[in-house]
Amino acid sequence: MTRDDALALDAADPLAPLRDQFALPDGVIYLDGNSLGVLPKATAARVQQVVTEEWGRDLIRSWNTAGWITLPQRVGDKIALLVGARAGELVVADSTSVNLFKVLSAALSIAQEESAQRRVILSERSNFPTDLYIAEALARERGFELVLADADEIPARLDHRVAVLMLTHVNYRSGRMHDMAALTHAAHEAGALALWDLAHSAGAVPVDLHAARADFAVGCGYKYLNGGPGAPAFVWVHPDHSDRFWQPLAGWMGHASPFEFTPGYRPAAGISRYLAGTPPVLPLAALECGVDTVLAAEAHGGMAALRAKSLALTRLFAELVEARCPQLTRVSPRDDALRGSQVCFAHPEIGYPVMQALIARGVIGDFRAPDILRFGFTPLYLRFVDVFDAAGHLQQVLASGEWRRPEFNQRSAVT
Ligand SMILES: *Cc1c(COP(=O)(O)O)cnc(C)c1O
């Protein structure tokens, strides 16, 4: 593989025109779209329009005239297209952590109604910490037990005590992807519900919630959906369950008719009851622009084409780094079917300073304690030549020892 070979792959890439949707800074190879997606070109103008026209000029009338009040459903319907949900089943609201609290609580209520024996929330030991913290807190409050297992042990741990299997589809650190349909089936066979966190999946890998027969899902707006820092998250509940329970954050936006201002709570039908407070209009406008950048792939082969390119990018990067950087240990799966859209390498001591030195060269990935160098690959804007050049920089950082410089060894608050 030479740099010219990489350029030839880019010249033949049917998704190449999609890169033009993004305001990418010069001199940067951005391998962190799994943590904060890149700014779409359309976002600044759209947010400006919402600020000056919808807010500045039209003021409160915009809740009706600009459709602000239905933004959670409108943007939700667009995200639904990316995760195998139907129109009207998914809304945008709050953060992933808060949405997880809502759906996990509803899942525990359903399980409790069906059997008093089911007292366990089963999850993966290496799941993203906020998911485990939310589950731990709810388990304490509701008298359940949070049980953690390694990925390979999960099927064997699904027994008559499990109320909910709560998993993140693609592991944030290793990039390993679960078989959603198989594990959901195993959970159902054991009488448990299946709840999926799609934070590292939505917009990155094909997801079909209905085909997998999932019960609940949440996901993130600021990663592969390019919604901007702190973008609101999304929540989906299978229509068989959505009307069965109140969610615990029974705010007025989840009420059947909020503008009647009645003292008693009557939940809205369907997924809208999973809204709590007033929708954040500016972040929702930005998120819609981000989601549109992913939906634009429809004209170029859609999610199947994105997945094919993502696999080619991650495969190439992993092979180049393995060949050139023997100091690093590959963590992400080799098997395409088990890999999300990221590649991770471990080094027992110098992971953090190596990543800082790489960032100083304009190759932006991130570090996840204790020892992981993490690289995310967004096929919407990354080129094969970027992958080739990034692997070259990593090799040079290791060979030159520039990671030893003191400034690369100072830990920042966000790694
Ligand atoms: C990024 C991520 C989150 C983020 O949750 P916030 O509430 O937005 O901070 C949650 N879960 C997983 C698995 C993630 O990867």
PDBQT file of the ligand as one rigid body, heavy atoms in Angstrom, charges set to zero:
ROOT
HETATM    1  C1  LIG A 501     -21.103   9.021  24.745  1.00  0.00    +0.000 C 
HETATM    2  C2  LIG A 501     -21.906   8.037  25.538  1.00  0.00    +0.000 A 
HETATM    3  C3  LIG A 501     -22.840   8.460  26.477  1.00  0.00    +0.000 A 
HETATM    4  C4  LIG A 501     -22.978   9.932  26.769  1.00  0.00    +0.000 C 
HETATM    5  O1  LIG A 501     -23.960  10.218  27.672  1.00  0.00    +0.000 OA
HETATM    6  P1  LIG A 501     -24.293  11.744  27.979  1.00  0.00    +0.000 P 
HETATM    7  O2  LIG A 501     -25.469  11.667  28.844  1.00  0.00    +0.000 OA
HETATM    8  O3  LIG A 501     -24.507  12.439  26.677  1.00  0.00    +0.000 OA
HETATM    9  O4  LIG A 501     -23.101  12.341  28.652  1.00  0.00    +0.000 OA
HETATM   10  C5  LIG A 501     -23.599   7.514  27.128  1.00  0.00    +0.000 A 
HETATM   11  N1  LIG A 501     -23.437   6.201  26.880  1.00  0.00    +0.000 NA
HETATM   12  C6  LIG A 501     -22.531   5.759  25.989  1.00  0.00    +0.000 A 
HETATM   13  C7  LIG A 501     -22.393   4.309  25.741  1.00  0.00    +0.000 C 
HETATM   14  C8  LIG A 501     -21.729   6.659  25.301  1.00  0.00    +0.000 A 
HETATM   15  O5  LIG A 501     -20.822   6.224  24.438  1.00  0.00    +0.000 OA
ENDROOT
TORSDOF 0
